[in-house]
Amino acid sequence: MRLPMLLALFALPAFAEGTPNLSPATGRPGAAARLIEAHRLYQLGQSAHDPLLVFAAARLMQGLTLRQVTRTSAEPLPQPAAPEPAPKPKDKKAKAAKDPDPQPEPEPQPEPQPKVVPDPAQAAPLLGALDPTAMMAEARALVPDKDLLAEVIADAEAEFPPPGQVVLVSPLVQSAGGNTTFALPLAGGSYGEIGLLRLSADLTPDLSTTGHLTLTVSDATGNPVCVDASASASALCGIVPAQSGTFRITITNDGTEPAAYLLITN
């Protein structure tokens, strides 16, 4: 379940002070929500043999462009300053000055290697990516004979949709009983989404996977602004920062096994 903001404020750590950097979230669901919903509908459509659900998932994926990124770990929050130790009495005997250490010889640098540009056609599909073309063909195969939905799917297959919204994804693994915090800069007044999608043992999205991950989003001072501790294998937080700043994304695994997941932002 998604915890209301009031409950989150009661759990503020000692270092969190002041009002959280947060404005009321408004606007339509963004790219992260779209990706999570596409996977949910696709799995539901496959399990129920429902061509409409599979087709809806394909249309959602048509509006997305996935890009894999590396996440930056957040710096630890500042702790209260420890009292300074009492000054030691000065030694009456002056110490002789030592000669500075000689500078080491510079090590020979390797010759620069020619830059290899990867061929996009040879790159493996990104984790979390679904092929809309294959999904539409799958949906069409599930449509009964002489059903109007077959014509709708055929019209969609003939379209050439423009590039969709960019969604940033990072495949990660959280150790059992541990947590990891990442830093994410967000613009003030703009709607931002942070989500996660559990991955199965073979690193494919699996909304039926067991285990539990909690997603917590806090502002730079440690004030929590969103907590998603739902029992499902996906989580999503949508926020509008009052001011531009760096937010802290904490993924907590309270299970007994490592948990692979896809961290998603827009």
Residue pairs with C-beta under 8 A, 6 or more apart in sequence:
1 229
1 230
1 231
2 226
2 227
2 228
2 229
2 230
3 227
3 228
3 229
5 22
5 225
5 226
7 227
8 224
8 225
8 226
8 227
9 20
9 223
9 224
11 224
12 222
12 223
12 224
13 77
13 222
15 77
15 78
15 79
15 80
15 221
15 222
16 218
16 221
16 222
16 223
16 224
17 221
18 221
18 223
19 223
20 219
20 223
20 224
20 225
21 219
21 220
21 221
21 223
21 225
21 241
21 242
21 243
21 245
21 247
22 219
22 225
22 239
22 240
22 241
22 242
23 189
23 240
23 241
23 242
24 240
25 191
25 238
25 239
25 240
26 191
26 240
27 191
27 240
29 37
29 193
29 238
30 165
30 191
30 192
30 193
30 238
30 266
31 64
31 164
31 165
31 166
31 167
31 193
31 266
32 167
32 193
32 194
32 195
32 236
32 264
32 265
32 266
33 193
33 195
33 236
33 238
34 60
34 63
34 64
34 165
34 167
35 60
35 61
35 64
35 66
35 128
35 167
35 169
35 195
35 197
35 264
36 195
36 197
36 234
36 236
36 264
37 57
37 60
38 57
38 60
38 61
38 64
38 130
39 57
39 128
39 130
39 197
39 205
39 207
39 234
40 207
40 234
41 53
41 54
41 56
41 57
41 60
42 53
42 54
42 57
42 58
42 130
42 135
43 207
43 208
44 50
44 53
45 51
45 52
45 53
45 54
45 55
45 56
45 57
45 139
46 54
49 142
50 142
51 139
51 140
51 141
51 142
51 143
51 149
51 153
52 139
52 149
54 135
54 138
54 139
54 142
55 135
55 136
55 139
55 149
55 152
55 153
55 156
57 130
57 135
58 130
58 132
58 135
58 136
58 139
58 156
59 132
59 156
61 130
61 131
61 132
61 135
62 132
62 161
62 164
63 161
63 164
63 165
64 164
64 165
64 166
64 167
65 163
65 164
65 165
65 166
65 167
66 126
66 128
66 129
66 166
66 167
66 169
67 126
67 166
67 167
67 168
67 169
68 126
68 127
68 168
68 169
68 170
68 171
69 168
69 169
69 170
70 170
71 170
71 172
71 182
71 184
71 263
72 182
72 183
73 180
73 181
73 182
73 183
74 181
74 182
74 183
74 246
74 248
74 249
75 183
77 221
77 222
125 131
126 169
127 169
127 171
127 199
127 203
127 204
127 205
127 262
128 169
128 171
128 197
128 205
128 262
128 264
133 157
136 153
136 156
136 157
137 157
139 149
139 153
140 150
140 153
140 154
140 157
143 149
143 150
143 153
165 266
166 266
167 264
167 265
167 266
168 264
168 265
168 266
169 262
169 263
169 264
170 262
170 263
171 199
171 203
171 260
171 261
171 262
172 180
172 251
172 260
172 261
172 262
172 263
173 258
173 259
173 260
173 261
174 180
174 213
174 251
174 252
174 253
174 258
174 259
174 261
175 253
175 258
176 253
176 255
176 256
176 257
176 258
176 259
177 253
177 254
177 255
177 256
178 252
178 253
179 250
179 251
179 252
179 253
180 250
180 251
181 248
181 249
181 250
181 251
182 248
182 249
182 250
182 251
182 263
183 246
183 247
183 248
183 249
184 192
184 194
184 246
184 247
184 248
184 249
184 265
185 244
185 245
185 246
185 247
186 192
186 239
186 241
186 244
186 245
186 246
186 247
187 241
187 244
188 241
188 242
188 243
188 244
188 245
189 240
189 241
189 242
190 240
190 241
191 238
191 239
191 240
192 238
192 239
192 240
192 241
192 247
192 265
192 266
193 236
193 237
193 238
193 264
193 265
193 266
194 215
194 217
194 226
194 236
194 237
194 239
194 247
194 249
194 263
194 264
194 265
195 215
195 234
195 235
195 236
195 237
195 263
195 264
195 265
196 213
196 215
196 234
196 235
196 251
196 261
196 262
196 263
196 264
197 205
197 207
197 233
197 234
197 261
197 262
197 264
198 205
198 206
198 207
198 209
198 211
198 213
198 233
198 234
198 259
198 260
198 261
198 262
199 205
199 206
199 209
199 260
199 261
199 262
200 206
200 209
200 260
201 260
203 260
205 262
206 233
207 232
207 233
207 234
208 233
209 233
211 233
211 253
211 255
211 257
211 259
212 229
212 231
212 253
212 254
212 255
213 235
213 251
213 252
213 253
213 259
213 261
214 227
214 228
214 229
214 235
214 251
214 252
214 254
215 226
215 227
215 228
215 229
215 235
215 236
215 237
215 249
215 250
215 251
216 224
216 226
216 227
216 228
216 249
216 250
216 252
217 224
217 225
217 226
217 227
217 237
217 239
217 247
217 248
217 249
217 250
218 224
218 225
218 247
218 248
218 250
219 225
219 241
219 245
219 247
219 248
220 245
220 246
220 247
220 248
222 248
225 237
225 239
225 247
226 237
226 238
226 239
227 237
228 235
228 236
228 237
229 235
239 247
241 247
249 263
251 261
251 263
253 259
